[in-house]
Amino acid sequence: MTVVEEGAPSRRRVGPVERLRRFGRPPRIVGIDVARGLAVLGMVGAHLGDTHDDITWSDPSTWDGIVNGRSSLLFAMLAGVSISLICKGRARPGDTRLQMTLVRRGLLILLIGLAIELLNTGVGVILPLYGLLFVASTLVLHWSTRRLWTVAVLLAVVAPFGVALAHALSLAASGPGLDLTLFGLYPVTAWLAVLLAGMAVGRLPLTRARVAAGLLLGGVVVATLGYGAGHLIGSDREDLVAYLGYAAPDYTDDLGNPTSEPGYLTRLEQSDEIQHVWSTAMQYKPHTAGAPEIVGSGGLAVAVIGLCLLLARRLRAVLLPFAALGSMPLTAYTAHLLLLTALAGGPFGGYVGISNTVWARTSVGLLVLATLWVAFVGRGPLERLVGRISRPRTEA
């Protein structure tokens, strides 16, 4: 079976072998696709695998816990890299065509994420917030690289204290907007930190070996500092109220009759959360959104990107399936959640216990199918749909 190469000036038919041989060539950067593929497989493991909640480096059996939390942050950082690659660096202020392209793309991803959430998969679907990040990025496309790094660092290091303080002072207020942006699995401040860092990384000459090596080394140093600070001076709160929910005091008497509710200051003291702002903001475990976790996971994401860029220079053929999967992350992410829905007995079936065997088989299946799709079809189906709808209309 042969297909016609899209956008080719002639009608010469291109076979699957030739399509694979051309895949990943400029302007694509195969190392970025490989990193994105690893992020997708990590999220598959977090949802379909029976992984440990966190890592104990002295116990190799817990190392599968590296996928929890870190995969989604790597995915968000690569979104920032992709945005810079789309913009070809720093965008001009007022480039409305580029801004509208990103807005359309973000809103489509948001809609796809909401549709998946309607299936009640039992997992935290990142696509809605991921789509909103594309929309938010249009406000900073013209920022300098230094400004991107500066704001990313402030969001990673300072913002967790502000979020923890806001949660304490509001007596654990909740609502759809707060749960989506501030008090969910990850507040928008954490997502924006890695997104902006990714945009700064995407402006580098990523095809140079020296740049890739610098990203690997720098990422390792930052990850060590972040996680090291968390272990040395941070906290491992078992009662992480700020993200597990706040149990309101019971203002009833012994007979169950309601009593007068105390004032705000009394309730604030009873909540005891104001005393834990530091410990909440200095969390280092996955999905706690503490400063050490954001810095550590952000550094790890940069290191993974650098490593993938280096390996892809010499091992392109070996890493091709991972790059193929990384070229269609939206399709692969959606496919694995549809599989999870099927394993749960269909929509509204609830979350089911999964094993690492299911994770491994699903990963192999996604790698094979993605490679075949690239060879015989080309761009992923959802990526093709989003790209076609978000593409600016040609002026008459």
C-alpha positions in Angstrom: 0.0 0.0 0.0 1.3 3.4 -0.9 0.1 6.9 -0.1 0.6 10.3 -1.6 2.8 12.6 0.5 0.8 15.6 1.8 1.9 18.9 0.5 4.2 17.4 -2.2 4.4 19.4 -5.4 4.0 16.3 -7.5 1.7 13.2 -7.3 4.6 10.8 -6.8 3.5 8.0 -4.5 5.5 7.5 -1.3 5.6 4.0 0.3 5.6 3.3 4.0 9.3 2.5 4.2 10.1 5.8 2.6 7.7 7.7 4.8 9.4 6.2 7.9 12.8 7.1 6.5 11.7 10.7 6.1 9.9 10.9 9.5 11.5 13.1 12.1 13.6 15.0 9.6 13.7 18.8 9.8 11.6 20.8 10.6 10.6 18.1 13.1 13.0 17.4 15.9 12.9 13.7 16.5 14.4 14.0 20.1 11.4 16.2 21.1 9.0 13.6 19.7 10.8 10.8 21.6 10.5 12.8 24.9 6.8 13.4 24.2 6.4 9.7 23.5 8.0 8.9 26.9 5.6 11.4 28.6 2.6 9.7 27.1 3.8 6.2 28.2 4.5 7.6 31.6 0.9 8.8 31.9 -0.3 5.5 30.6 1.6 3.9 33.4 0.2 6.3 36.0 -3.4 5.4 34.9 -3.1 1.7 33.9 -0.2 0.5 35.9 0.0 -0.6 39.5 2.8 1.7 40.4 4.2 3.0 43.7 3.1 6.4 44.9 6.6 7.6 45.2 10.2 6.5 44.8 12.7 5.2 47.3 16.0 5.2 45.5 17.5 2.5 47.7 14.6 0.2 46.6 14.5 -0.5 42.9 11.1 -2.1 43.1 9.6 1.4 43.7 11.3 3.1 40.7 8.1 2.7 38.6 6.7 5.5 40.8 8.7 7.9 38.7 5.7 8.1 36.3 3.4 9.6 38.9 3.1 13.4 38.6 6.3 13.8 36.7 4.9 12.5 33.4 2.2 15.1 33.2 4.6 17.9 34.1 7.0 16.7 31.4 4.0 16.7 29.0 3.2 20.3 29.9 6.8 21.4 29.5 6.9 19.8 26.0 3.7 21.8 25.3 5.8 24.9 25.9 8.6 23.6 23.7 6.0 23.0 20.9 4.6 26.5 21.2 8.0 28.0 20.7 8.7 25.7 17.7 5.3 26.7 16.2 6.2 30.4 16.7 9.8 29.8 15.5 11.1 31.6 18.5 9.9 34.8 20.0 6.7 36.0 18.3 6.0 39.6 17.3 3.7 41.5 19.5 0.2 41.7 18.0 0.6 38.6 15.7 -3.1 37.9 15.7 -2.9 35.0 13.2 -0.6 33.1 15.4 -2.5 33.9 18.5 -5.8 32.8 17.0 -4.2 29.5 15.8 -3.1 28.7 19.4 -6.5 29.8 20.8 -8.4 27.5 18.4 -6.0 24.7 19.2 -6.4 25.2 22.9 -10.2 25.3 22.8 -10.4 22.2 20.7 -8.1 20.3 23.2 -10.3 21.6 26.0 -13.4 20.2 24.3 -11.8 16.9 23.7 -10.8 16.8 27.3 -14.3 17.6 28.5 -15.7 14.8 26.3 -13.3 12.3 27.8 -14.3 13.5 31.3 -17.9 12.7 30.5 -16.9 9.0 30.3 -16.1 9.1 34.0 -12.8 7.4 33.7 -11.9 7.9 37.3 -8.6 9.7 36.5 -7.6 13.3 36.5 -7.8 14.2 32.8 -5.2 16.9 32.1 -6.5 18.0 28.6 -9.0 20.7 29.8 -6.3 22.6 31.7 -3.7 21.7 29.0 -6.0 23.4 26.4 -6.4 26.5 28.6 -2.6 26.7 28.8 -2.4 27.0 25.0 -4.8 29.9 25.2 -2.9 31.5 28.1 0.4 31.2 26.2 -0.9 33.8 23.6 -0.3 36.5 26.3 3.4 35.7 26.6 4.5 34.8 23.1 6.4 38.1 22.7 8.2 37.8 26.1 12.0 37.7 26.1 13.6 34.4 27.0 15.0 35.9 30.2 11.5 37.0 31.2 10.1 33.6 30.6 12.8 32.0 32.9 12.3 34.7 35.6 8.5 34.2 35.8 8.8 30.4 35.6 11.2 30.4 38.6 9.0 32.7 40.6 5.9 30.6 39.9 7.8 27.4 40.9 9.5 28.8 44.0 7.2 31.5 45.4 3.7 30.7 44.1 3.2 27.5 46.1 3.4 29.5 49.3 0.8 31.9 48.0 -1.5 29.1 47.0 -1.1 27.4 50.4 -1.8 30.7 52.2 -4.9 31.4 50.1 -6.2 27.9 50.8 -5.7 28.4 54.5 -7.2 31.9 54.7 -10.2 30.9 52.7 -10.9 28.0 55.0 -10.5 25.5 52.1 -12.9 27.3 49.8 -13.9 25.2 46.9 -15.7 25.6 43.6 -15.3 24.5 39.9 -13.0 27.5 39.2 -10.8 27.0 42.3 -10.6 23.3 41.8 -9.5 23.7 38.2 -7.0 26.5 38.7 -5.7 26.6 42.3 -6.7 23.7 44.5 -6.7 20.7 42.2 -4.1 18.0 41.5 -1.9 20.8 40.2 -2.6 24.5 40.5 -2.3 26.6 37.3 0.8 28.2 38.8 2.6 24.9 38.6 1.5 24.2 35.1 2.4 27.7 34.0 5.9 27.4 35.6 6.8 24.4 33.5 5.0 25.7 30.4 7.0 29.0 30.5 10.2 27.0 31.1 9.4 24.8 28.1 8.8 27.9 25.9 12.3 29.1 26.9 13.8 25.7 26.2 12.1 25.6 22.8 13.9 28.8 21.7 17.3 27.1 22.0 19.0 25.6 19.0 17.9 22.1 20.0 19.6 20.3 17.2 23.1 21.1 18.6 24.7 18.4 20.7 26.2 21.0 23.1 22.8 22.4 23.8 21.3 19.0 24.5 24.1 18.1 26.8 23.6 21.4 28.6 20.0 20.6 29.1 20.8 17.2 30.5 23.4 18.4 32.9 21.4 21.5 34.0 18.3 19.5 34.4 20.0 17.0 36.6 21.4 19.8 38.8 18.1 21.5 39.2 16.2 18.2 39.9 18.8 17.4 42.6 18.4 20.8 44.2 14.6 20.6 44.1 14.2 17.1 45.5 17.2 17.6 47.8 15.7 20.7 49.3 12.4 18.8 49.8 14.0 16.0 51.6 16.3 18.2 53.8 14.1 21.1 54.7 10.7 20.2 53.3 7.8 18.3 54.6 6.2 14.9 54.1 2.7 15.7 55.5 0.5 12.7 55.7 -2.5 14.9 56.4 -2.1 17.1 53.3 -5.4 18.9 53.9 -4.8 21.5 51.2 -5.2 19.0 48.4 -7.2 16.2 49.9 -10.0 18.3 51.1 -10.9 20.1 54.4 -13.3 18.5 56.8 -15.4 21.3 58.3 -16.0 21.2 62.0 -19.3 19.8 63.2 -21.3 22.7 64.8 -24.1 20.6 66.5 -24.8 19.6 70.0 -25.1 16.1 71.5 -28.6 15.8 70.2 -27.6 16.8 66.6 -29.2 20.3 66.8 -27.3 23.0 65.1 -25.4 25.5 67.2 -24.2 29.0 66.5 -21.2 29.0 64.1 -18.2 30.7 65.5 -16.6 33.7 63.8 -14.0 33.6 61.0 -10.9 33.9 63.2 -12.1 31.1 65.5 -12.8 28.9 62.5 -9.4 29.7 61.1 -7.8 28.7 64.4 -9.8 25.5 64.5 -8.8 24.5 61.0 -5.1 24.5 62.0 -4.2 24.9 58.4 -2.7 28.3 58.8 0.1 26.7 60.8 0.9 24.3 57.9 1.4 26.8 55.1 5.2 26.2 55.1 4.8 22.4 55.2 2.2 22.4 52.5 4.3 24.6 50.2 7.4 22.5 50.8 6.0 19.2 49.7 8.1 17.1 47.3 6.0 14.1 46.6 3.9 13.8 43.3 0.8 15.8 42.9 1.4 18.0 46.0 2.5 21.1 44.0 5.0 22.1 46.5 8.0 24.2 45.5 10.5 21.3 45.8 8.2 19.1 43.6 7.8 21.7 40.9 11.5 22.5 40.8 12.6 18.9 41.0 10.1 17.6 38.4 10.8 20.6 36.2 14.5 19.9 36.3 13.9 16.2 35.6 11.8 17.2 32.6 14.6 19.3 31.2 17.0 16.5 31.7 14.8 14.0 29.9 14.5 16.4 27.0 18.2 16.8 26.8 18.8 13.0 27.0 16.3 12.3 24.3 17.9 14.9 22.0 21.3 13.3 22.5 20.1 9.7 22.1 18.1 10.6 19.0 21.3 11.8 17.2 22.7 8.2 17.2 19.8 5.9 17.8 17.1 7.4 15.5 16.1 4.0 14.0 15.8 2.4 17.4 13.8 5.3 18.9 11.5 5.7 15.9 8.5 4.0 17.5 8.7 6.4 20.5 9.0 9.3 18.2 6.0 8.1 16.2 4.0 7.9 19.4 5.2 11.3 20.4 4.1 12.8 17.1 0.5 12.0 18.0 0.2 12.6 21.8 -3.4 13.7 21.8 -4.5 10.6 19.9 -2.5 8.3 22.1 -3.6 10.0 25.4 -7.2 9.7 24.3 -6.8 6.1 23.2 -5.5 4.9 26.5 -8.3 6.5 28.4 -10.8 4.9 26.0 -9.1 1.6 26.8 -9.4 2.3 30.5 -13.1 3.0 30.0 -13.5 -0.3 28.2 -11.6 -2.2 31.0 -14.0 -0.6 33.5 -17.0 -2.0 31.7 -17.9 1.0 29.6 -18.7 4.6 30.5 -19.7 5.2 34.1 -18.2 1.8 35.0 -15.9 3.4 37.6 -12.2 3.0 38.1 -10.7 -0.5 38.1 -7.5 -1.9 39.5 -4.9 -2.3 36.7 -1.6 -4.1 36.6 1.9 -3.3 35.2 1.3 -6.1 32.7 -1.6 -4.1 31.2 0.6 -1.0 31.2 3.4 -2.9 29.3 1.0 -4.5 26.8 -0.8 -1.2 26.2 2.6 0.6 25.7 3.8 -1.9 23.2 0.4 -1.7 21.4 0.5 2.1 21.2 4.1 2.0 19.9 3.3 -0.5 17.2 0.1 1.2 16.1 1.7 4.6 16.1 4.6 3.4 14.0 2.2 1.8 11.5 0.0 4.9 11.4 3.0 7.1 10.6 4.1 4.6 7.9 0.8 4.2 6.1 -1.1 7.4 7.0 1.1 10.1 8.4 -0.2 12.5 11.0 -2.3 11.3 13.9 -6.1 11.5 13.5 -6.8 13.9 16.3 -3.7 15.9 15.5 -4.9 16.2 11.9 -8.3 17.3 13.0 -7.1 19.9 15.5 -4.5 21.2 13.0 -7.1 21.5 10.2 -9.6 23.4 12.3 -7.1 25.6 14.0 -5.2 26.6 10.8 -5.8 30.2 9.9 -8.1 30.8 7.0 -6.4 32.3 3.9 -7.6 35.8 3.3 -9.5 36.3 0.0 
